[in-house]
Amino acid sequence: MEKERRRTPRYPFTASAEVVPDSARSGIPAQVTELSLYGCFLEMVDPLEEGAKAKIKIYAEGRFFEARATVVSSRPNQGMGVSFQNVYPHYRTVLRVWLLEAAHTKFGKRG
C-alpha cells in the first residue's frame, strides 16, 4: 500500500469548480469533494492526465478561490487530485476560512 504523502489534513468539502487547462481557453465544470491547504479532489467525468497544469477556480459560500495547479492523481470517469501552486495571499485566506469551517463541521464543533 502506498504511504500517505499529504502534508496537511484534508476535509470533506462541497463546492462548484471550474478547471481551465493550460491547453484550453474555456473551463471544464467540476465538483470539489475534498479540500486541504495544498490541494483538492475534483469530481469530473474526463479528468486531466497526471502532470497536467491548469487554473482551478472554486466557488462556495459566497467566496471565490483561484490558483494554478498540477494534477497529481487522475482516475478516469471519477476525477483528479490537484496540488495548488503559488496561491496569492487573498486566496490563501479564503482557503483557510473554508478549512476552518470544514474542520469544525467534521469534528462537530458547531456554533
Secondary structure, DSSP 8 states (H G I E B T S, - for coil): ------SS--EEEEEEEEEEETT-SS-EEEEEEEE-SSEEEEE-SS---TT-EEEEEEEETTEEEEEEEEEEEEETTTEEEEEEES--HHHHHHHHHHHHHHHHHHTT---
